[in-house]
Amino acid sequence: MPKRKINHQTRRQLARRARVGNNVSFSQIKTKRLFRTNLQWATIEIDGKPVRVRLSARQIKALCKTK
């Protein structure tokens, strides 16, 4: 995986929290559930140094587009 440059402010803007929704069974009973973010390990360059961090797939995709 290629190294990517990112600053802390950009990373915070791209970050997403878990969203809440419902599990709906066949009998239409609804129970709460979480839609969690798709976190992946990525090596990025911060201040010229490679750092291994956990980013969401959405963040990684956005970083590839800006390059």
C-alpha positions as CSV (number, residue, x, y, z in Angstrom):
1,M,0.0,0.0,0.0
2,P,1.5,3.4,-0.9
3,K,2.2,6.0,1.7
4,R,-0.2,8.9,2.0
5,K,0.1,12.4,3.4
6,I,-2.6,13.6,5.8
7,N,-2.8,16.2,8.6
8,H,-4.8,15.8,11.8
9,Q,-7.5,18.3,10.8
10,T,-8.2,16.5,7.5
11,R,-8.5,13.2,9.3
12,R,-11.0,14.6,11.8
13,Q,-13.1,16.0,8.9
14,L,-13.3,12.7,7.2
15,A,-14.0,10.7,10.4
16,R,-17.5,9.2,10.8
17,R,-19.2,7.9,13.9
18,A,-21.2,4.7,14.2
19,R,-24.8,5.2,13.0
20,V,-27.9,3.7,14.7
21,G,-30.6,1.8,12.9
22,N,-33.0,-1.1,13.3
23,N,-32.7,-4.8,12.8
24,V,-36.0,-5.8,11.3
25,S,-37.0,-9.5,11.7
26,F,-39.4,-11.4,9.4
27,S,-42.2,-10.6,11.9
28,Q,-41.3,-6.9,11.6
29,I,-40.1,-6.6,15.2
30,K,-37.5,-3.8,15.3
31,T,-34.5,-3.9,17.6
32,K,-31.7,-1.3,17.8
33,R,-28.4,-2.0,16.1
34,L,-25.2,-0.1,15.2
35,F,-23.7,0.5,11.7
36,R,-20.0,0.6,12.6
37,T,-17.3,2.2,10.4
38,N,-15.2,0.0,8.2
39,L,-11.8,0.5,9.9
40,Q,-8.6,-0.6,8.2
41,W,-4.9,-0.3,9.0
42,A,-3.0,2.1,6.7
43,T,0.5,3.5,6.6
44,I,0.5,7.3,6.0
45,E,3.0,10.0,6.1
46,I,2.6,12.6,8.8
47,D,5.2,15.3,9.0
48,G,7.5,13.3,6.7
49,K,7.4,10.2,8.9
50,P,5.5,7.0,8.1
51,V,2.9,6.2,10.7
52,R,0.6,3.2,10.9
53,V,-2.9,4.3,11.8
54,R,-6.5,2.9,11.7
55,L,-8.6,4.8,9.1
56,S,-12.0,4.1,7.8
57,A,-12.3,2.8,4.2
58,R,-14.0,6.1,3.3
59,Q,-11.0,8.1,4.6
60,I,-8.6,5.9,2.6
61,K,-10.7,6.3,-0.6
62,A,-10.8,10.1,-0.1
63,L,-7.0,10.2,0.3
64,C,-6.4,8.3,-2.9
65,K,-8.7,10.7,-4.8
66,T,-6.8,13.8,-3.6
67,K,-3.5,12.5,-4.8
